[in-house]
Amino acid sequence: MMFIDRLFLAHVGKLEQAAAMSGGTTSWMAITMFAGIVSYSSTIVAHHYGADQKTECPKVVYQALRIALLSYPVVLVISWPASHTFSWARHAPEQQSLELTYFWYMAFAGICPLIRSAFASFFSGIGKTRIIMVASAIACMVNIIANYVLIFGKFGFPAMGLVGAAIGTVLSSISMAAIIGIEFFRLSRKAPFASPKPYVFNLGGIKRIIRYGFANGLENLLGMVSFVVITVTFHSFGEDIAAATTITFNWDGVAFFPLLGIQIGVSTLVGQNMGAKNPDGAEQAAYSGFKLALLYSGAIVILFCTATKFLVGLFTPDVPGIDYTVVKDIAFKMLRLAAFYIMSDSIYVVAAGALRGAGDTFKVMLISTIFHWINASAICLSVYYFKFSHLTTWAICVVGAAIGGFIILARFKLGHWKELNLLED
């Protein structure tokens, strides 16, 4: 949804567009660990589903909802120190003001993605992801309409700019959580999932989610912190490079979302097969995921290299008073360089999804954290110590990101994950 915000805000100003990027990613940094823990319940649902324990599936979701609700106050507490990221990165005062505005809207609405993750885990775990797709499409339309009305001041509403974009994203997040939640309550009461009082507190169920999901959540947090460090470091170059970086990460994010869909599918199939005690079937599902992801990422590489002008142009409109000439030149080069790590990204996403689906979350977290933080540290040194140019720094970022895929693939090939049993206490 934040992609839509940045697309609309390109017509407002470079600072507004960049602020939505840094403010949004920094707010997600405070939420992501708990969202990672909650969303891991989908893997536990998949294991129960594969083991033909379908009445246990809704019970897992109710425990995940408890974790989501209890996490929200902690998210708000964490958000306060996180909000100082922009001043630590030495952003211009006018940029900080915009970033903080967007940040706090997203932080206070943080309960929505937490609840949504719990409800969505049921459908991804049983392999019925159509409702998630439908809810996402409706939420996207809500975001587009709300942004158009509130950012530019249509139908009697005042023009709110960045605030309008933030409100539009909050409304879309609420709508998505509501749609998936209503469908969960409807389907979970029917056979073969129905059981007496599935909402009863289950300490063992909560412990299982936290036990296996904690590493997943910690990986999300540490990975997001490193991404925020990278983002705010690039934004410290000034508003033109901040806008170009935002455009590059916008398209990188759009390209990445279908890979996340493939990852969820692989994780679900691996989880179901491991629950059914069929590790060979789990491995076959992973290899099918590799083929699909590589085919998709190959198409994205071609798109990034051949349609660069069009992709960048969507975020650099001809608006009176806003000069995007420098931004376009920088974004062209950064987006084409980004194509080099897309293939490696696809390998990483599928291998990590397969390992998480089997329950090997700690090693995935360890590998991910090490290579993400080496990359973030290299970028900080490049900018603040060696004083490298933005393009040299971006090239270092691309090379660092590409290496991670092959490291996680090596862990997958070792095959230790085939011996895990996630349903054992």
N, C-alpha and C positions, 0 to 999 in steps of 0.2 A: 504493500500500500504506500510505503514511503517513496517508491519509485514514481508513483503518480503525483505525489506532492512535489517532487523535484521537477517533474516535467511541466507542471503548471507554473511553478515558481520561477522557471526560466524566463517567463514573460514578466516577472516582477523585478528581478535583479539578480546579479551574480552572488552577492552576499547572502540573499535569502535562500537561493538554491544550495549553496555550500553549507549554510547553517542547518538546513533540514537534514543534510547528510551527517554532519558531525554531531548535531544534537540528537538525532534519531539513533545513531549507532551507540552513542554514549549512554543513552537511556536504556537501550537493550542490554548493555553491559551489566546493569544492575539487576536485570530480570533473568538473564540467560541461564544462570546456574540452576535456578529453581525450575525454569521451563525445561531444562535438560533432564532433571530428575523426574519431573512429572511425565514428560513425554516418553521416558523409557518404559513406562507401564505398558506401552503398545507391544513391546517385545515379550513381556510377561503374558499379556493377553494372547499373543501368537503362540507361545509355548503351551498354554492351557488349551487353546483351540486345536493345536496339532496333537495333543495328548487325549483328545476327545473329552475334555473337562469343560464343556461350553458354559455350564452354569456358573463357573468360576470367573468368567470373563467380565461381567458387569461388576462383580465384587471388587476386582482390581481397580476399576475405574472410580468407584466410590472412595476407595482409599487414596487414590491419586487426587481426587477433588479435595479431600481433607488436607493433603500436603499443600495443594495450590492455595487454599484459603489461609492456611497458617503462614505461608511464605510471604504473602502480600505486605504485612506490616514490616517485615525484614527488608523487603525491596525498597520501601519508602525510606527506611533508615539508611540503607546503603546508598541511596540516590543522593543524599546530601554531600558526602565527600566526592562522589562521582561528578557532581555538578561543578567542581573546581577544576576539572580537567582542562577546560578551555583557557583559564587564566594561567595554569601551569605551562600550557603550550605556547603562551605569549601571543595569543590571537589579539587582533585589534579590538578595542573596546566596543565599537559598533557591531562587530561580528559576534563578540561574546554575548551581547544583549539579545541578539536574535537566537543564538544557539541555546541560551538558557530558557528562553520562552518556549521553544519547541521541545526542549528536553523535559521540562516539568509537565507539559501536557501529556507526553508519552509515559512519563514515570507514574503519574497518578492514574492513568488508564492501564497500568501494568497488570491489574487483576484479570483483564480480558484475555490476553494470550495465555496466562496460566490456566484459566478455566477451559479455554478452547483446547489447549494441549491435552488436558485430561479427557475431555469428551472425544476428541479426535483419535486418541490412542485406542479406543474401542474399535473404531471402524478400520483403522490401519492394521490393527492386530488381527482382525478376522478377514482382512483382505477385501473389504467393501468400501473402497475409497471414493466411490462416485459421489456420495453425499458431501465429502470434503471438497471435491471439485466444484459441485454446484454451489455450496456455501461460499467458496472463494470467489466464484464468478459474480454472485449477488453482492458480496462485500465490495468487490472491485467496482461494480456499477454504483453502489452507494457512495464510494469514495470519489469517483469521477464527478457525479452529480453535485455532491456536497462541496467538493473543491471548486467547481465552476461557479456555484452560487456564492460561496463564502469568500473565496479569494478575490474575485473580481466585483462582488457586490451586485448580484442579479436578483430580480423579482422582489425588490424592496429591501433586501438585506444590505448592510453597509459593506464596503470593500475591506476585508480584514487581512489580506496578504498572508503572511506566514501563520498567523493565528488561525485563519480560516482553513489553511492546509492541515494544521494540527487537529482541529475539530473534525474535519472530514475524515481523517485517519482514525480518530477515536470512534466515530459513528460506525465506520466500516468494521472495526474490530469488534464492537458490541454486536453488530448484526451477524457476523460470522459465528461468534461464540453462541449466540442465541439459536441459530438455525441448527448447528451441530448438536447442541444440548437437547433441543426439542426432539430431534430424531433419535438420539440416544435413549431418552426416556420412553419413547414409543417402541423401539425395537427391542430393548433389553427386557421388556415385560412379556415378550412372546417367546414361544419355543423356538430353538432349543436353549435359549439363554435364561429364561425365567427361573427364578428360585425364590423361596420365602425370605423376605427381608435381606436383600443383597446389600443394602446400605448400612448394615450393622457394623460398628467399629471392629476392625480386625488388626490388632497390633502386629501380628505375624506378617500380614499382607503389606502393611506400611513399612516394616523393617526390610522386607524383600525388595520393595521398590527403591528404598533409600540405599540398601546394600549394593545393588547393581547399578542403580541410576546415579549414585553420587559421583562416580568417576565420569560418567557421561556428562553430568551437569558441570563438574569441575573443568572438564575438557572444553565445554562450551564457554565457560567463564574466561579461562585463561586464553583461549583462542580469540574470543571477542575483545579482551583487554589488549592483546597484541595488535588486533585489527584497528582498534581505536587509537592506539599509539601510532600506528602507521598513518592512519587518516589525519590525525591532528598534526603530525610531523609534516606531512605534505602541505597541509593547510597553512602552516607557518611560513611558507614561501610567499604568500600574498594571495589576493583575491582571484587573480587570473589562474594561477596554478591550482588554487583551491577549487575553483569551478571546473577546471579540466580534470582534476582528480575525481571530483564528484561525478562527472559524466562517465568517466572510465569505469568507476565502481558501480554506477547505475547499470551499465550494460553487462558488466561482469556478473552482477547479482541476478539480472534477468536470465543470463545464460546458465547460471548456477542452479536456479530453482528447479528446472526439469531434472537435473542430475540428483537433486534432493528427492524428487519423486521416485526416481529409479532406486535411490538408496533405501527409501522406505519400503519399496516393493521387495528388494533383495533382503532387507532385514526381516521383513515379515515372513517371506518364504523360508529363509534360513531358520527363523524361530519356530515356525510350524513344523518343519522337517526335524529339527532337533528335539522338539517336544514329542514327535512321533518316533524318536530314536532312529532316525534315518540320516546320518551325517553325509552319506554319499549324495543323497538328494539335495541336501543343503549346499554341498559343494557345487553341484551342477547348477543350482539356482544362481549361485554367485558368478559362475562363468558366463551364464546367459546375461547377467547384468553387466559384466565387463564388455561383452560384445555390443550390447545396446548402447552403453554409455560412450564407448569409443566411436561408434557410428555417429551418434548425436554430436559429440564434441568435434569430430572432423568437420561436420557441417558448420558448426559455430566458428571454427578457425577460418573457413572459407568466407563466411559472412563478415567477420571482423576485418579480414584483409581486403575484401572487394567492395564492401558497402560502408566503408568508414565514413565517407563524406555524409551519407544519408543519416547514419546513426548519430553522429555528432551534431548534425544540423537540427535534429529534433529538439536538442537542448540549447541551441544557440540561435534563436529566432531573430529576425530583423525587427527589433523593437526600438522606437525612438528613445534616445538617451542612454542606451546600453550598448557598449562596444564589445562585441565578442570576437574580434579579429585575432587577438593573441590567444584567447581561450581555444579557438578552433584549431590553430596550428599545434598547440601543445597536446590537445586531446587526440588529434589524428595520430600522432606519434605514440602516445601512451596506449591507445586502444589497440594499435597494431602489435605493439610489444606484448600486450596482455594475451594475445592469441597463442603465444608460445607456451604458456603454462596450462591452457585449457585441457589438453589431452592428459597431462599428468594429474590434473584436478579430477578428471573422470575416474582414473584408476584409484586415486585416494578415496573418493566418495564411495565407490562400490566395495572396495576392500574393507574400509572402516565400517560400512553398513553390515557386511557379512559378519565381521568379528563382533560387533555389538549385538547382532541378532543371536549369536551363539552365547553371549554373556562375557566375552573377553574385553570388558570395558576398561579395565585398569591399564592394560598395556597400550590400548589405543590412545587413552588419555596421555600416557607418559610420552609416547612417540610424538603425538600431535603437539603437546606443550613444548617439548624440546625444540622441534624444528620451527614452530611458529615464533618462539621467543628468540631463537638465534637470528631469524629473519628480521624481527622487529628491532633487535639490538643493532644489527648491521645497518639498518636504515637510520636509526637515531645517530649512530656514529658518523654515517655518511653526511648527514645534514649538519649536526651541531658541532662535530669535531673536525672532520676532514673538509667540510664546506663544499661537498660535491654539488654539481648541478642537479636540477630536478630530474632530468632524463637519465643521468648516470645512476642516481638513487633508485629510480623506477626500474632500471635494468637489473639492479641488484635484487630488488624486490621480486621481480619475475623469476630470476634464476633460483632464488631461495624457495619460492612457492612450488616450482617444478620438482625440486628434489624430494619434497615430502611424499609424493605419490608412490615413488619407488621404495621408500623406506617402509611404508605401511603395507605395500604389496609383499615385501619379504616376510613380514610377520604372518600374513595370511598363508603364504606358501609353506611355512613351517608346519602348519596343520594342528597345532596344540589345541585350538579351539574346538576340534571335533570331539574332545574328551570331556567337555563341560556339560553339566546338568543344572540348569538354572532353577528348576523346580524343587531341588533338594534344599532342605533347611541347613 
